[in-house]
Amino acid sequence: MVSLGLAMALGLLGAFATVPYVALRPGPTFNTLGVVAGKTVVDIKGTQTYPTSGHLNMTTVSVVDNVTLYGALALWISASSELLPRDEIFPPTLSEQQVQMQNKEMFQGSEANAKTAALRYLGYPTKVVVGQVVPNGAVKGKLAAGDRLLAVDGHLLRSAQQVVDLLAGSHPGQLVEVRFQRGDSPPQEVAIALGAGTQPGRGYLGIGVTEAPDVNFAIDITLADVGGPSAGLMFALAIVDKLTPGALTNNTFVAGTGEIAPAGQVGPIGGIPLKMIRAREAGASVFLVPAENCTEAIQRAPAGLRLVRVGTLADAVHALDAIRAGQQPAGC
């Protein structure tokens, strides 16, 4: 009876006691050229667009919380899931709501970067704009997120990096003249006393500076309940496809992942083995892999899925051109 009681207690403990881990599983995949929940994922209005075909699928990872001891053991031996310490996904210093907000902000950032990268690749002009504003920073009450930066100390701005370069030799307390435009209002100038920052002795405006398309048409990206930055590459490819004649994929089922920078560099992401599993299950025959993820991807690539190495948006477009022409693009 004692042994039976202990066995039952251990069974209940394993079935209901949670462990400090979360499970990662293959998440849904969405065609960025298509319609999800009745809404066009990438919708471009106000300029000519061209027909597309095939698939350019973004891929995701699902997070399962409150994993039990027995559940963790089952997931640990599964080839289609991964276990991670819970603190890596939900830092103890942040609430779950704050983590969700961070993921949402990263997803919105990936949308903005995808638009900029795609239009820069296609030769459209860009503008320098204020991104995030540091609370109580030097520009408090003077500049706001979304303001267009026109000049710093009389130097006309053509890139975000130029702002960094112009302030490289500055010091806290130094006055700089910033010319900017808010919305459709006339340009204006403001004198800003630089503040301190991460690098001692250097002056900072207290803003994040980025680039945005300077065009007279709108690109709307709509995809609910998805977070994180890894959809950027596939969004950018969808924009390029819709703004150029001919279909990038020529009916090939292409999936992929990768964070994208405004200048078009493709950065590494997490969970790529799980994303490849779902992509192959959905019918993908080609998977675009960020260059820095190639080593990991090769080790766990599903059978029948061709891995294509991409370091930039241009790499991805050229790889799809090669596949369409019956050639072999650079693989992992």
N, C-alpha and C positions, 0 to 999 in steps of 0.2 A: 504493500500500500504506500509506503514511504517512497519507494522508487517510482511508482506510478505517479504519485503527487509531484515529485521533482520533475519527471518527464513532462507532465502537463504544464507545470510552471515554466519550464524552459521553452516549451512549444509556444505558449502564450507570449512569452517575452520576445521570442524571435519573430512572431507574427505581428506584434503590435508596437514593440519598442523601436523608436526611430534612431538612426545613426547620423553623425554630423557630416553627411555627404549628400550630394545631389546627383541625379542620373541625367546624362545627356543622351538623347535619342534622335534619330533622323526626324527632322521636322518637315512640314509641307514645302512643296516647291511650286513656284508661280511663274507663268510665262509673262515676261515683261512686255511682250508684243500683244498680249491678249486682254481679256476682260475678266475681272474677278469680282464676284458678288454684284454683278450688273454694272460695274464701273470700269472704264478703260484704265489700265494701269499707268501707261504713259500717254497723256493726251496733250497734243500740241495744237494750239489755235492761233490764228492770225497770220499764218504764213503757209506756203505750199508744203504739203507732205506727200509721201509716196507709199504705195501699197507694200506691205510686208508679208512674209509667209514663214512657216516653220516655227521653231521655238528658240527663245533666248531666256532660259529659265534661271531665276535666282533660287538659291537653296537656303534652307534654314536648319537650325538645331532646336529641338524642344528640351526644356529643362523640367525635370520632375523632382519636386521637393518632398520632404517628409518620407524619405525612403526607410523602410523597415530593415531589420537585420537580415531576415530571410530574403527580402527583396534585393538587398545589396549583394548578397551572395549569388543570387540568380543573375543579376546584372553584371557582376564581375566576370562571370564565365561566358557571357554573351558576346558575340562578335559584332552585334549591332547596337551596342550601348557603351557608355563610358561612365566611370564614377570620378567625381572631383570633390575635394573638400568644400563644404558648403560656403566657407568664408571667401573662397575665390569668386563665387557668383554673388553672394550676399554678404558684403563686408560688414563686420560687426558695428562699424561706426555709422552705417546707413540703414534706414528702415527699408522694408520691401517696396514701399511706395516711392521712396527716393531712388532705389535701384531701377524701378520701372520708368521713372521720369528720366533718368540718365540714359537708359536704352532708347527711349523715345527721342531724346535730343540727339543722340548719335545717329539714329535713323534719319532724322530731319537733316542733319549735317551731311549724311551720305547722299541724300537727294540733291541738296544744293551743290555739293562737289561734283556730282554726276552731270548736272546741267552745265556747270562751268567747264568741266573737262571736255565734254562732248562738243560744246560750241567753240571752244578754243581749238580743238582738233580740226573742226570744220572751217576755221578761219574767221569766225565772228569776233567782233571786238569785245573786250571785257572792261570792267571798271573796278577801281579799288574801293572797298567799302569797310565800314566798321563792323566787326563781328561781335564778340562778347565784350562787355564793358566791366572792368574790375570795380567791385563796390568800393566806394571812397577813394577811387584812383584819381589821377591828376585831371582827367577830363570830366569828372562828376559835374553834372548840370550844364555841360557845354557840348558834348557829343553824345550821340545815342546810337544803339545798334541799328544798322541799316543806312546810316549816313554815308553819302558818297564823299570820299576824300579826293580833293582836286590837287592840292599842293601843300608842301611843307617848307616853310621859309623860302617861298618863291620858286621852289623846284616842282615842276609839274610831275604828277605821279602817273606811271604807266604800269606798275606792278606792286604787289604787296611787299615783296622783298626790298623794293626801293625805299619804303618807309623805314624798315629795319636798318638799312645801310646808312640812311641820312642821320639816324639817331645814334649810330655806333660810337661816335666820339663825344656824345653829350654828357651832362652831369645833372644830378638832382638840383632843382631850383632854376635851371636854365629856362629862359622864355623862348618858346617857338611859336611862329605864326602858322596856323592851320587854316587852309581854305577848304570849305566843304559845302555840300548841298544836301538839304533834307527834303526828300520827296520832290515835288514840283516847285518848291520855293526857290527864289533867286539864290545864287551862291553867296556865302557870307564868310567872314574871317573872324577868328578868335585867337587871342593870345593865351597860351597854356604854359604854366610853370611845371616843368617835368618833375615827376616824383621818383622815389626809389623803387628798386625791384630786386630781382633775384641776383643780378650781377652787381656787386658793390661798386659804387662810384659812377655807375651809368644811369642816365636819365631815361625814364619811361613815361609814355603817355597813359598807360593803364588800360590799353585796349588790345583786342585781338584784331588783326588786319587780314582780310581775305579778298578774293576777287570774285566778281559775279558777272554774268553775261550782260552786255549792254545792247539789248535788242528790243524791238518793238512788238514782239509776239510772246505768248505765254506757254510755258511748259508746266503741266500739272501732273504730279505723281501721286497716285492714290492706292494705298495698300494698308488696310487696317490690321491691327494686332500683330505687327511685326516690329522688332526693335533691333538695335545694333547697327554697325556701319558696313557690314559685309555685302550689302546689295549694290553698292556703288558702281562697280564695274558693269554689271548686267543692265542697270538703269542707263548708264552712259551709252552702251551699245545699242539699246533700244532707241535712244534719241538719235544717234547717228544713222541707224537703219531707216527711221521714219523721215529724216531730212535729206536723204540721198536716194537717187534712182537705183532700182534693183534691190533684191533681197539679199541681206548679208549671209543668211544661212542656206538659201536655196532648198528649203524644206528639210534640211538636216536638223535633228533634235540636238541642240546645243544647250548645255547647262554650265554653270560656273559660279564663282564667288570671288570676292576680293574687295577690300576697302580701296577707295580711289581718292587721290588728291586733286585739287583744282587744276594742277598742271598736267594731270594724266597719269602719274605714277600709281601703280597698283601695289597695295601693301598686303602683308600676310594676315590671315584670320585664324580663328580657332575652329575645332570641330570638323575639319575637312574630311576625315574618313567617313563620318556619319552623313555628311552632305553628299558625298559620292554614292553612298548606298542608295539614298532616296532618289537621286538623279537617275541612276541606272534602273531602279524599279519603275520610274515614271516613263522610261523609254529613251533616255539620253544615250547617244553614242559618242559624243564629244564632251569633255569637261575642261573648262578653262581654269587653270591652276595658277595662283600667284607664284612667282618665281621662288620666293622664300619658303613656300609650302611644298615644293616639289619632292624633297627627300621623304617627307612624311607621306605624301600622296602615293608615291611609287610603292611603298611597302604595303599599302592596304587598298589598292585600286581594285574595284570589282572587275570580273572578267567581261570583256566586250566593251569597256569604256576607254576611249582614247584620251590620254592626258595631253593637254597643250599648255606649254609654259608661256606665261605672259608677265612682263615687267611693267608695261605701260598700256594705255588704251590703244595706242598705235599698233603695238604688238598684237593685241587681240583682233583688231580689224584686219591687219595683214594676214594673220593666221586663218581667219574665216575666208578671206579672199583666196588663200592658197587651197583650202579644203574645197571650195567651190570650183576651183580650176583643176581639181584632181591631183593636187600636189600634197606633199607631206610637210606640215609646219613643224616648227621646233617643239619637241616633246620634252617631258620631264626626264 
